[in-house]
Amino acid sequence: MPTSHQYIFVLWGAQCEEAPAAIFVSELRAAGLRVKVVGLDGIHANGTHGLALLPDITLSQALPLARLASCIILPCAPATLQRMAGDPRLQEFVMLAQAEQALFVVEGAVHPQLPQIGLNSSTLGEDVLIYPLGAALFDFTHEIIHALSG
């Protein structure tokens, strides 16, 4: 990836998965990487278990930064992605990030739905990583840190 890529974006909206989002954000930031939590539903949104994360920026504010993405993380279940898929700003954000070869990190059940948010299906295997659930997520996150730091 080109060195101009500077941000890891964690997309956050209503009914997103709190545990993966919190692990990704805290571990990546602890490693010194530039992480922005992007509010898909504005500033206030509760996850699947009622926990609210405060986004750093809204999706509208993130749009001009999409070409600086090294990684996009979607910590959500298929039903949540389905709800978000109709937002043209999200589709534009994804398209711009993918054009710059950003890595996408998603839950396994979400993978088949990625074309709905604008990810080009011909490159889904190359640019998409499936994150594990549970304790294995910590090791997976550290593999991403290594890959993005190198």
C-alpha positions in Angstrom: 0.0 0.0 0.0 1.3 3.5 -0.7 2.6 5.4 2.2 0.1 8.2 1.7 -2.5 6.0 3.3 -2.9 7.3 6.8 -6.2 6.2 8.4 -7.9 3.2 9.6 -11.7 3.8 9.7 -13.9 1.9 12.0 -17.5 2.3 10.8 -20.0 2.7 13.7 -23.7 2.9 13.6 -26.8 1.7 15.4 -26.7 -2.0 16.1 -23.0 -2.4 15.3 -21.1 -5.0 17.4 -19.5 -3.3 20.4 -16.9 -5.9 21.3 -15.1 -6.1 18.0 -15.3 -2.3 17.5 -13.8 -1.6 21.0 -11.0 -4.2 20.5 -10.1 -2.9 17.1 -10.1 0.8 18.1 -8.2 0.3 21.4 -5.6 -2.1 20.1 -4.9 -0.2 16.9 -4.6 3.1 18.7 -2.4 1.5 21.4 -0.1 0.5 18.5 0.1 4.2 17.5 -2.0 3.8 14.3 -4.4 6.6 13.3 -7.9 5.3 13.8 -11.0 7.3 13.2 -14.4 6.0 14.4 -16.9 7.1 11.8 -20.5 7.7 12.8 -22.8 6.3 10.2 -25.9 7.5 12.1 -24.5 10.9 13.3 -22.9 11.2 16.6 -25.2 9.1 18.8 -25.7 5.4 18.1 -26.0 2.4 20.4 -24.6 -1.0 19.5 -26.4 -4.4 19.7 -26.1 -4.5 23.4 -26.9 -0.9 24.2 -23.3 0.4 24.5 -22.7 3.8 22.8 -19.4 4.6 21.2 -18.7 8.3 20.5 -17.5 8.6 16.9 -14.6 10.9 16.1 -16.2 12.1 12.8 -19.4 11.6 10.9 -19.6 9.8 7.5 -20.0 13.2 5.8 -16.7 14.4 7.4 -15.0 11.1 6.6 -15.9 11.2 2.9 -13.0 13.6 1.9 -10.6 11.4 3.8 -11.6 8.1 2.1 -8.7 8.2 -0.3 -6.3 8.2 2.7 -7.7 4.9 4.0 -5.4 2.0 4.6 -8.2 -0.1 6.2 -11.9 0.0 6.7 -13.4 -2.1 9.5 -17.1 -2.9 9.6 -18.0 -4.4 13.0 -21.5 -5.4 12.2 -23.8 -8.3 11.5 -25.5 -8.8 8.1 -28.8 -7.2 9.2 -27.0 -4.0 10.2 -25.0 -3.9 7.0 -28.3 -4.4 5.1 -29.7 -1.3 6.8 -26.6 0.8 6.0 -26.3 -0.4 2.4 -28.7 2.1 1.0 -26.7 5.2 2.1 -25.1 6.7 -1.1 -22.4 8.3 1.1 -21.3 4.9 2.4 -21.2 3.6 -1.1 -19.1 6.5 -2.3 -16.8 6.2 0.8 -16.3 2.5 0.0 -15.7 3.1 -3.7 -13.0 5.7 -3.0 -11.3 3.6 -0.4 -11.3 0.6 -2.6 -9.8 2.5 -5.5 -6.8 3.2 -3.2 -6.5 -0.5 -2.3 -7.7 -0.1 1.2 -8.1 -3.3 3.2 -11.6 -4.2 4.4 -12.2 -6.1 7.6 -15.6 -7.7 8.2 -17.4 -10.5 10.1 -17.7 -13.7 8.0 -21.4 -13.6 7.7 -21.2 -10.1 6.3 -18.8 -11.0 3.5 -21.5 -12.1 0.9 -23.3 -8.8 1.3 -20.3 -6.5 0.6 -21.3 -5.7 -3.0 -24.4 -4.1 -1.6 -22.3 -1.3 -0.2 -20.3 -0.9 -3.4 -17.3 -3.2 -2.9 -16.3 -4.6 -6.3 -17.1 -8.3 -6.2 -14.1 -9.1 -8.4 -11.6 -8.1 -5.7 -13.5 -9.3 -2.6 -11.0 -12.1 -2.0 -8.0 -9.9 -2.3 -8.9 -6.9 -0.3 -11.2 -8.4 2.4 -10.2 -10.1 5.7 -12.7 -12.0 7.8 -12.3 -11.3 11.5 -12.7 -14.1 14.1 -15.1 -13.8 17.0 -14.0 -14.2 20.7 -10.5 -14.2 22.1 -8.9 -14.9 18.7 -9.9 -11.3 17.7 -6.9 -10.0 19.7 -4.4 -12.0 17.8 -6.1 -11.1 14.5 -5.9 -7.4 15.4 -2.2 -7.7 16.1 -1.7 -9.3 12.7 -3.5 -6.3 11.1 -1.2 -4.0 13.2 1.8 -5.8 11.8 0.6 -5.7 8.2 -0.3 -2.0 8.4 2.8 -0.9 10.3 5.2 -2.7 7.9 
